[in-house]
């Protein structure tokens, strides 16, 4: 099993049980206890679980946004998110087909697109709420299972629908960007959708406020070479941004 898949499975089991042992994980995943210990050390450093003697405990911060009410998450760093959304809206031309990822920043971007003659494709129920009554917007909602805490649609039906989409650009959100430029997320159900959105779009635009540079997460979404444009704020970690720029991403500061 690949390391990133093993990490995702470890996190799933820790979330379900609240605590687990090295011995149990080694047996369940078919690897050695020493491999599990190394995995737990990595995940502990990321802050996605808490390493304890003989095993691990679920971190109080694990997948925090998924457990917190959407409105509460939306109220965090509001000015930074709004500035990113305003700058991102300037990239959209009339007549374009744009994919909007889930998240509180993409919801703000949707507000900035109201009244524009564009097609918006999304799995975000928050974006749907913003645009549903706008007669200018052609709105396509991807099907799937409702993930209520984060106002999104996920699962195989959503992925299947995305395979039929051809978009001019996708506006993508993630939990964080590592110092080496790797994009990471904490939510297992969302990662395949983000990858499918990247595959469906001609241009990939990353929307992340400055607090996510650098960031943490157990699950890799993609590398910096897969991103065309990054929209963030002044004050984002400069070394991380340089690594992204070196990989080919254009950095726009809001």
N, C-alpha and C positions, 0 to 999 in steps of 0.2 A: 504493500500500500504506500502511495506517495505521501511524503511528509505532510503536505498541506491538507490532504484528505484525512490523514490520521489525526492531525490537530483538530479538524472540524468535528470528527467523530468523538474525540476526547471531550471537546467542549459540549457536544450534545449530551453525552452521558453525564457529565458533571452538572449540567443545568437540570437534567431530569431528576437526579438523585440528591443534589446538593453537596455530595461528597463521594469520593471513590478512592480506591487503593491502587497502588502500583501493581500489585499482584493481579487484581481483578482486571485492570485495563490490559495488562500484558496477555492474559488468557483470552480476553474477549477480542483483542485485535490481532492476536497471533504473532506478537513480536516479543523481544526479550525485555525483562524488567529494566535493564540499563537504557534501552531505547526509550521506554516510557519516562524514565527519570529525566533524560535529556529533553524530551518533549515538554514535560511539566516545567522544567527550568525556563525554557523559551517562553511558554505561555504565561508563566509567573512574571517574567520581565516585561512582557507586553501589557500586563495588568488585566488579562482576560480570565485568570483564575488565581487562587492563592495556594501556593505550594506549601504543604505541611509534611511532617515526618511520616513516611509511608504512603503518601497519596496527595490528594488535592481537595480544596473546597471551592465552591462557586464564589467568585468575587462579587461583592455588592455592586460593582460597577459593570459586571458582565452584561452586554447587550442592553445597556441602560436605556437607550432611546426606545427600544422595543417595549419596555415595561412602563415608561413614563407616558402620561397623556400627551397626545400630539401637540395640543395647545401649549403645554408647558415647555416642550422642546422648542416650539416655534418662538417662544418668548426669550430664549437664550441668545445673546449676541445679536440682537435684532438689527442694530445699525450696520454691523459688518455684513450680515446676510442681505440686507436691503441694498447696500452699495454694490455687492456682487451681482445681484439680480438686475439692477439698473444697467450695469456695464454689459452684462450678458445679452440683454434685450437689444442692444445696439448692433449685435452681430446678425440679427435675424432680418431678412429681407422679405417683402411681400411676395406671396406665392410659394414660399418654402414649406416643406414638410419637416416638422421638428419633432423629435422624440424627447419627452420630458420624463426623467427618472423620478422615483419617489423622493420625498424629503421636504423640509421646510423652506429651503432656498429655492428649489424648483417651483414650489407653490407661489413664492414671491415673484419669480420670473413670469409665471402664468398671469399674474395680475398686470404685469407690464406689457403683456401681449394682447390684452383686451382691446377690441376695436380694430385689430390688425387682420388683414386678409391672408391668414396662414392656416395650415393644417397642423393640428397638434395631436400626436399619438402618445398615450400615456397609460401607465398602470397605477397611477396615483388617484385615489378618490378625492384627495384634497384639491388637486388640479381640476378634476371634474366639477367640484363644487364652485370653483372660481370661474370656470368658463362655460358652464352648462347653459346659461341664459344669453350668451353672446351670439348674436346672429351672424357676425362677421367671421367667427372662428369655425372651421370645419373640425369637429372634435371626434376622434376615434378612441374608444376606451377598450383596452385589451381585457379579455376575459380571465377568469381564474378564481382561486379561492381567496376570500376576503381575510386579510390580516388586520384585524380590527384595531389593535393598539397603534399601528402606524399608518392607517388609512390607505392601504395598498392592496393590490391583487398579486398573488404569487402562485407558483405551481406549474405543472406540465401544460395546462391549458394556456397560461400566459406565455410560456416559452414557445408553444406551437403557433400562437398568433403572431409572435414577433418574427417567426421565420418567414412570414408573408409580407413583412414591412420593408420598404426601401425609403429611408429618410435622408434628407440633405444633411442634417446634423443631429446629434444627440447631446443633451445637456445632462451630464452624469454627476451623481453625488456619491461620496464614499465616507467611511468613518474617519479615515486619515491617510496621509501620505508619509511613508517611512523616509528616513534621511537619504536612502539610496534612490528614492523616487518611486518605489513600488507602491501601488494603490492597494489599500487593504480595507476590509470591512469586518463587522462583528456578527452579521446576521446570515446564517447559512442559507435561508430561503431566498434571499435577495441576490446573492452573488451570481448564480447562473443567469438571472435576468439581466444583470448589468453587463455580463459578457455577451449575451444575445443582443442587447441594445448596441453595443460597440460594433458587433458584426453587421448590424442592420443599417448603420449610418455612414454617410460619406465623410463626415467630419465628427470628431469626438472632442467635446468641450467639457472640461472638468470644472464644476462649480464648487469651490470649497473656501470657506472663510479662513482667515489667517490662523485661527486657533487649531486647525487641523494640520499644520506644518510645524514640526513633524507630528504624525499621529500614530496610533497603534491599532492593531486588529489581528485576529488569528487567521483570517482567510484572505488569500491573495485574489484581487480582482483582475489586475493586469499590470504590465510594466509601464514605465514612463514613455517608452517608445511607441506605445499604442495610443497616446494622447496627442492631439494636434494643438489644442489651445487650453491654457489654464487661466481661469478668472478667479482672482483672490484679492486680498487687501494688502495695502502697505503694512509692513510689520510681520508678514509671513517669514518663516525661517529662510534666510538667504541661501544657506548651503544646500538645503533641500531643493529650493527653486533652481539653483544653478545646475544640480544634477538632472533635474527634469528638462531644463533648457538644453543641456548637453545632449540629451537623448532625442532632441528634436521638437520639444513642445514650445510653442509661443506663449510667453507669460504676459498677461494683461492685469495691471493693478488697478483696482477700483478706488 
